[in-house]
């Protein structure tokens, strides 16, 4: 007779619940936002390229001097929230980022941690770049329970989410991270002088050369938010988020522009959240957007509701919903030319001309799938259990 002890029940329960959830999602369509016609790319079987390749910033005129020699720099930086223990994974990422882009443009790095960085961490990251590197500690009030949180309630609900098999459901550090990325990283003193940021995480990969400055592109074209991958959120992590958003919009209607991207986050005019979000581990954005009175009011409203701790609200849906209700279509940019991988998903340009600057395989591009497939489920299960174990013992 097979006997399962108490220590074995939890991972088995988590596996079962998550597998059932994945099967339920099998036929769920992944809805990506509609971008401007000039920004779409298509795979064709003919010799004719898509119109979006014409005058593409990453296909400069070879007869002209390169952008890094002639174009001005923007007040911008890479911002990286990381731990000392992630040094090796981060060094690989920085090497790729430098090779693909930053050895030409030399934008600074801002590293943030909830504890002091070791001297080894500083030495081994700063040696990888000629750009400036800055190292900061997150203020305690930005990585702790705020005064209005009922800690006993938060602990109880967090434990329950863990037992229910919710991804990162019982992890407190992950909640602090999501809250920090949602409303505080841009308030850190080291970020004060910058106008734009590019979020980078350890272990991500960059597979395409960038011949132009995405920061300058954002500024010159009045883009407020840039992304590479969009997917759906786990509803079990945000059961009351959308109702809280609707309460905010009802209380502050004067902050919500009529022309926005509500159709990206809702299929029924705002009654329900469709779970679509930009995967925020990659984002290039205008810091004025996050520092605006509208976003500040939005984040503060969400924060006071307690959902970052009583549930497990992620920064991805928070940022994405904010983009949806505050920005219009012309202010959001799909960085189709950035080859990017964050396990288990990858974006790889499919246009032939852009592929010449990449080492990724367009057949593995996440965006080619209209529906969740068996490969998606297998990859995500692998990612889930690896990540869960990582945070469980962090």
C-alpha positions, -999 to 999 in steps of 0.1 A, spaced: 0 0 0 13 34 -10 17 57 20 21 95 15 35 114 45 26 150 55 58 163 39 49 148 5 13 160 4 20 196 -3 41 193 -35 17 166 -48 -13 189 -41 5 218 -58 14 197 -88 -22 184 -92 -38 218 -88 -15 235 -112 -17 208 -138 -55 210 -137 -53 248 -141 -30 244 -171 -54 220 -188 -82 245 -182 -61 272 -199 -53 249 -228 -79 265 -251 -77 300 -237 -67 324 -264 -37 347 -257 -49 381 -268 -20 405 -277 -27 442 -281 -32 457 -315 -3 479 -324 0 505 -350 0 491 -385 35 505 -390 47 484 -361 33 450 -370 54 423 -386 42 392 -404 58 360 -416 55 357 -454 65 330 -477 72 353 -506 103 375 -512 84 406 -503 90 420 -468 64 435 -446 58 472 -449 69 477 -412 105 470 -423 106 502 -443 126 529 -424 129 506 -394 152 521 -368 172 489 -365 179 488 -402 199 520 -406 213 533 -438 248 518 -441 260 549 -459 253 570 -428 274 572 -397 261 549 -369 237 563 -343 260 559 -314 284 583 -330 260 610 -340 229 609 -318 225 625 -284 221 604 -252 189 604 -231 189 606 -193 183 569 -189 195 538 -172 192 501 -168 175 493 -135 182 459 -120 166 445 -88 188 416 -78 205 397 -50 242 390 -42 235 353 -48 224 361 -84 258 374 -94 268 347 -119 234 347 -137 235 385 -138 270 386 -153 259 365 -182 230 389 -188 251 420 -186 277 405 -211 249 399 -236 234 433 -231 268 450 -235 276 429 -266 243 435 -283 238 472 -274 254 490 -246 291 488 -255 281 513 -282 258 536 -262 272 533 -226 241 538 -206 246 535 -168 234 506 -146 215 510 -113 216 479 -91 191 477 -62 189 452 -34 172 450 0 206 444 16 241 459 9 258 446 -22 291 428 -15 323 442 -28 327 411 -50 293 418 -66 303 454 -73 337 444 -87 325 416 -109 296 437 -124 314 470 -129 343 452 -148 318 441 -175 310 476 -187 326 509 -194 294 526 -183 288 539 -149 275 515 -123 255 525 -92 246 503 -62 218 511 -38 199 496 -8 161 497 -9 147 518 20 131 497 47 97 513 42 97 502 6 104 465 15 83 459 45 46 458 57 30 493 56 12 504 88 -23 496 75 -17 459 68 -31 434 93 0 412 95 -18 382 111 -44 383 83 -17 386 57 2 357 71 -29 336 73 -40 343 37 -4 338 24 -3 304 40 -36 295 25 -25 305 -10 6 283 -6 -15 253 4 -39 260 -25 -9 258 -49 -10 294 -61 24 303 -78 45 321 -52 14 320 -30 32 317 3 62 338 -5 66 371 14 97 382 -4 80 379 -38 52 402 -25 77 428 -14 93 426 -48 60 431 -67 50 460 -45 85 476 -49 84 472 -87 49 485 -88 54 517 -69 88 524 -55 118 516 -76 115 549 -95 114 568 -62 149 555 -52 174 584 -49 196 567 -75 168 570 -101 162 607 -95 182 621 -124 168 597 -150 139 602 -174 137 567 -189 145 532 -176 151 497 -191 143 470 -166 167 440 -166 166 408 -146 193 382 -139 193 352 -162 175 369 -191 190 367 -226 194 392 -254 199 377 -288 197 406 -313 220 435 -321 204 469 -316 219 496 -340 198 524 -326 190 539 -292 156 527 -279 156 554 -252 160 581 -278 133 564 -300 109 565 -271 116 602 -264 114 613 -301 82 594 -308 64 603 -275 63 566 -264 55 561 -227 58 523 -224 76 496 -244 73 458 -242 82 425 -259 60 398 -245 23 398 -234 4 369 -218 -23 362 -193 -21 364 -155 -31 337 -130 -65 348 -118 -60 331 -84 -33 357 -76 -55 388 -82 -91 379 -73 -101 415 -63 -76 435 -83 -100 445 -111 -128 455 -87 -103 477 -69 -94 492 -102 -130 499 -110 -135 515 -76 -105 537 -83 -119 547 -117 -153 555 -102 -137 576 -75 -113 594 -98 -130 596 -132 -112 629 -140 -79 610 -142 -91 585 -168 -87 598 -204 -114 589 -229 -89 577 -255 -70 549 -238 -62 512 -241 -90 498 -221 -97 472 -248 -63 456 -241 -72 448 -205 -110 443 -209 -131 426 -236 -164 440 -223 -158 478 -219 -143 475 -184 -167 453 -166 -142 425 -163 -104 421 -166 -93 397 -194 -61 389 -175 -39 402 -204 -7 419 -193 27 429 -205 55 407 -190 72 434 -171 105 417 -165 113 435 -198 100 471 -201 114 503 -214 94 533 -202 91 570 -195 96 577 -158 74 607 -161 45 583 -166 52 564 -133 59 597 -115 27 613 -128 -2 623 -104 -24 598 -122 -1 568 -116 8 579 -81 -29 581 -72 -35 547 -88 -7 529 -70 -15 545 -37 -51 534 -40 -41 498 -48 -15 498 -20 -40 510 6 -64 482 -4 -38 456 9 -39 434 -22 -2 431 -25 -2 412 8 -37 398 13 -36 384 -22 -5 383 -45 -8 412 -69 20 412 -94 37 443 -108 30 431 -144 -8 434 -142 -5 466 -121 17 482 -148 -4 468 -176 -37 480 -162 -22 514 -156 -10 515 -193 -45 504 -203 -64 531 -185 -40 560 -187 -23 557 -221 -34 557 -256 -24 534 -285 2 558 -299 21 559 -266 27 522 -263 55 505 -284 61 468 -292 99 463 -294 96 436 -320 133 439 -328 146 431 -293 154 394 -291 146 386 -255 143 354 -234 131 350 -198 124 314 -191 103 298 -203 93 323 -229 112 341 -257 105 368 -282 124 366 -315 118 388 -345 103 369 -374 111 394 -402 140 382 -423 158 415 -423 157 417 -385 166 381 -381 200 389 -397 210 407 -365 199 378 -342 209 343 -331 175 333 -318 152 309 -337 120 326 -349 102 292 -347 105 294 -309 89 329 -308 63 330 -281 41 354 -301 36 328 -329 11 309 -307 -25 320 -309 -35 295 -283 -18 279 -254 -3 246 -265 11 215 -249 46 228 -253 35 260 -234 22 239 -205 53 217 -203 76 247 -204 56 266 -178 54 236 -155 92 233 -156 96 270 -150 70 270 -122 86 243 -101 121 256 -106 111 291 -96 90 279 -67 119 260 -53 141 290 -58 119 314 -38 110 288 -12 146 285 -1 156 321 -8 
